[in-house]
Each structure stands twice: as C-alpha cells, then as structure tokens.
Amino acid sequence: MHEVTVISREGCHSCVDAIADVRRICDELGVPWSVSDVDADVELRAEYGDRVPVILIDGAEHGFWKVEEERLRRALAN
C-alpha cells in the first residue's frame, strides 16, 4: 500500500488546496496520508522550502505546487 505525504507551510493557500485534494483522493482510495510542515524540519526546508506544497508518494517526490488528480490516481493505482 502506498503512503502520501503533503509537505506544507502555515499560511500557504496552495497548501490548503493541495491538502484538501489529497484528503479527498486518498480517503476515497483508502490510502494513508499525512502532512509535514516544511518549516519544522531543516532538511525539509532545504529540499522543498521554495516549492510547497510538495506531494510525496512513499517518500519520493511526485509533484509540487498543485495536485494533478488523474496523475496522482494513476500513481496510487500501481
């Protein structure tokens, strides 16, 4: 089973939208997901700080700035 993580930041409107999309899709598919605050971790901030929201699948970067729903669904189906 896959696991999705949204790398997010407080006060980021795009992050709020991405979290809502991931929540809806993952809940529908029964895929576990979580949110990590990019500013709470030095390594996350260095890697993703200028591209939030970032979507990870099983710890690997899948996309950033917005959720591409069909692409995410295809990736989670594999």
LINQUIHU-V608162 format. One record per residue. N is the residue number from 1. RES is the residue in one letter. PHI is phi in whole degrees, 0 to 359 (* if undefined). Layout:
BEGIN
((N & RES & PHI) (N & RES & PHI))
END
This chain:
BEGIN
((1 & M & *) (2 & H & 281) (3 & E & 223) (4 & V & 251) (5 & T & 234) (6 & V & 255) (7 & I & 273) (8 & S & 229) (9 & R & 215) (10 & E & 302) (11 & G & 82) (12 & C & 261) (13 & H & 297) (14 & S & 297) (15 & C & 294) (16 & V & 301) (17 & D & 296) (18 & A & 296) (19 & I & 298) (20 & A & 298) (21 & D & 294) (22 & V & 297) (23 & R & 303) (24 & R & 299) (25 & I & 292) (26 & C & 293) (27 & D & 297) (28 & E & 297) (29 & L & 270) (30 & G & 74) (31 & V & 261) (32 & P & 293) (33 & W & 211) (34 & S & 208) (35 & V & 237) (36 & S & 238) (37 & D & 279) (38 & V & 299) (39 & D & 275) (40 & A & 268) (41 & D & 220) (42 & V & 301) (43 & E & 292) (44 & L & 298) (45 & R & 298) (46 & A & 295) (47 & E & 279) (48 & Y & 239) (49 & G & 305) (50 & D & 262) (51 & R & 232) (52 & V & 294) (53 & P & 285) (54 & V & 241) (55 & I & 255) (56 & L & 249) (57 & I & 242) (58 & D & 53) (59 & G & 84) (60 & A & 256) (61 & E & 296) (62 & H & 254) (63 & G & 183) (64 & F & 211) (65 & W & 74) (66 & K & 203) (67 & V & 270) (68 & E & 266) (69 & E & 304) (70 & E & 297) (71 & R & 295) (72 & L & 295) (73 & R & 299) (74 & R & 299) (75 & A & 296) (76 & L & 282) (77 & A & 281) (78 & N & 275))
END
